[in-house]
């Protein structure tokens, strides 16, 4: 799937996001520490559903003996979106606008669109302040910026798995 197709599917999914059931919430509890779960619980329903799908895809790729920190990183990668206060349409507009003007420039905007484009850094800071595991903080801060992956300390193959689980195109 192309990046545009991926984003269109995410947008459509956000409009009809389902409520998570008891089994879904137990899956989350299994992998997140209480301080991490508090960050995750601030997410909107659509973001929770997307994070759960990402974590399940990551776990499938990693295998049942996976380090729980990587599944937690998949669950928490987008917690900064809770700081943006944008709905689905606003997020779509922010994504298109950032694509047109450049992400670096959009990140500097002091408005909701700038916060949305900068959700990775906002999420990393929220997790850091909450006392989350360093792996979850690192992945939240770098998940959209491949050039930063080496500085995270996360093995490259894990970065690739987490990114693929999130629908990001692979360089391999």
PyMOL commands that set and color helices and strands:
alter all, ss='L'
color gray80, all
select helices_A, chain A and resi 3-15+22-31+34-40+45-62+68-76+79-83+88-101+103-107+112-117+119-130+134-142+146-152+156-165
alter helices_A, ss='H'
color red, helices_A
deselect
rebuild
show_as cartoon
